[in-house]
Each structure stands twice: as structure tokens, then as C-alpha cells.
Amino acid sequence: MTHYGGLRFSESESRFYAEDGHQVQLTPMQHQLMEMFFLSPTHSLTKSEICAALWPKKPDASETLYTLIKRLKPVIEQHSDLKIESDRGKAYELKIK
């Protein structure tokens, strides 16, 4: 189990848990993105890395990514001490508040 900022990721179950042990409910895309953040050694990902992994056939997934991040932020902040910060649309980082 991987721990970061009050959130736990069970690779064997492929699930995220809050500190209180309750499973954090994420959409499939939110889950994929959070898994990418957790498995990244720096907890940061470039915009192009995310788009290539989540929407490989979409020529420009910028708006889709923006919407995904916007909807994921409150869920993560509600269940952990983490926040997602952007680097002017070039990269995103999962940071401890």
C-alpha cells in the first residue's frame, strides 16, 4: 500500500482509501489520473504525459484534462491533505497542503 498526504493506494485492490479507512469514490478517469500521480516518483506529470495516457486518440485533450482536474480537485481535498497544483498548464503536481 502506498501512502501520500493522508491518502492510501492499494495496488493489489486498485483502490484509494482515506485515512479513516473509507474507500474514496472516483470516476474511472479520476482513478487513472490519481494512479498515475501516485506511481510517479515526483507525484508530478506533464500535460502531454496525462493526455497521451488517458486520451491517446484525441489530438488535443487540453479542455478534457482541464475538466477532469477541476472535478478531481475537490474530491481529493475532501478526503486527504493533498491538492493538485498546475504549472501554467504545462504540468500538474499532487502536493501535500
C-alpha positions as CSV (number, residue, x, y, z in Angstrom):
1,M,0.0,0.0,0.0
2,T,1.3,3.4,-1.0
3,H,0.7,6.4,1.4
4,Y,0.9,10.1,0.5
5,G,-0.7,13.1,2.1
6,G,-3.3,11.1,4.1
7,L,-4.4,9.1,1.1
8,R,-3.6,5.4,0.6
9,F,-3.5,3.5,-2.6
10,S,-3.8,-0.3,-2.6
11,E,-2.1,-1.6,-5.8
12,S,-3.4,-5.1,-5.2
13,E,-7.0,-3.9,-5.0
14,S,-6.5,-0.8,-7.3
15,R,-8.4,1.3,-4.8
16,F,-7.8,4.6,-2.9
17,Y,-8.6,5.0,0.8
18,A,-8.9,8.0,3.1
19,E,-7.1,8.0,6.4
20,D,-10.2,6.8,8.1
21,G,-10.2,3.6,6.0
22,H,-13.1,4.5,3.8
23,Q,-12.8,4.0,0.1
24,V,-12.6,7.2,-1.9
25,Q,-15.1,7.1,-4.8
26,L,-13.6,8.2,-8.1
27,T,-14.7,8.0,-11.6
28,P,-12.7,5.7,-13.9
29,M,-10.8,8.6,-15.4
30,Q,-10.2,10.3,-12.0
31,H,-8.9,6.9,-10.7
32,Q,-6.5,6.5,-13.7
33,L,-5.1,10.0,-13.2
34,M,-4.7,9.5,-9.4
35,E,-2.9,6.2,-10.0
36,M,-0.5,8.0,-12.4
37,F,0.2,10.6,-9.8
38,F,0.8,8.0,-7.1
39,L,3.1,5.9,-9.2
40,S,5.1,8.9,-10.3
41,P,8.2,9.2,-8.1
42,T,7.8,13.0,-8.0
43,H,4.0,13.0,-7.9
44,S,4.0,15.3,-10.9
45,L,3.0,14.7,-14.5
46,T,3.3,16.8,-17.7
47,K,0.1,17.7,-19.5
48,S,1.3,15.7,-22.5
49,E,2.0,12.6,-20.4
50,I,-1.5,12.7,-19.0
51,C,-3.2,13.3,-22.3
52,A,-1.2,10.6,-24.1
53,A,-2.1,8.1,-21.4
54,L,-5.8,8.9,-20.9
55,W,-6.8,10.0,-24.4
56,P,-4.3,8.6,-26.9
57,K,-6.5,9.1,-30.0
58,K,-7.6,12.6,-29.2
59,P,-5.4,15.2,-31.0
60,D,-6.0,17.9,-28.3
61,A,-7.3,16.8,-25.0
62,S,-6.5,20.1,-23.2
63,E,-10.1,21.0,-22.3
64,T,-10.9,17.4,-21.3
65,L,-7.9,17.4,-19.0
66,Y,-8.8,20.7,-17.5
67,T,-12.3,19.5,-16.7
68,L,-11.0,16.3,-15.2
69,I,-8.6,18.1,-12.9
70,K,-11.3,20.7,-12.0
71,R,-13.7,17.8,-10.9
72,L,-10.9,15.8,-9.2
73,K,-9.5,18.6,-7.0
74,P,-12.5,18.9,-4.6
75,V,-12.7,15.1,-4.1
76,I,-9.0,14.8,-3.3
77,E,-9.1,17.8,-1.0
78,Q,-12.1,16.5,0.9
79,H,-10.5,13.1,1.6
80,S,-6.8,13.9,2.2
81,D,-4.2,16.6,2.9
82,L,-3.4,16.8,-0.8
83,K,-4.0,19.3,-3.5
84,I,-3.4,19.4,-7.3
85,E,-1.4,22.4,-8.5
86,S,-0.7,23.4,-12.1
87,D,2.4,24.8,-13.7
88,R,0.7,27.2,-16.1
89,G,-1.0,24.3,-18.0
90,K,2.3,22.6,-18.7
91,A,2.3,20.1,-15.8
92,Y,0.3,19.1,-12.7
93,E,1.6,18.1,-9.3
94,L,0.0,16.3,-6.4
95,K,1.2,18.1,-3.3
96,I,0.7,18.0,0.4
97,K,-1.3,21.1,1.6
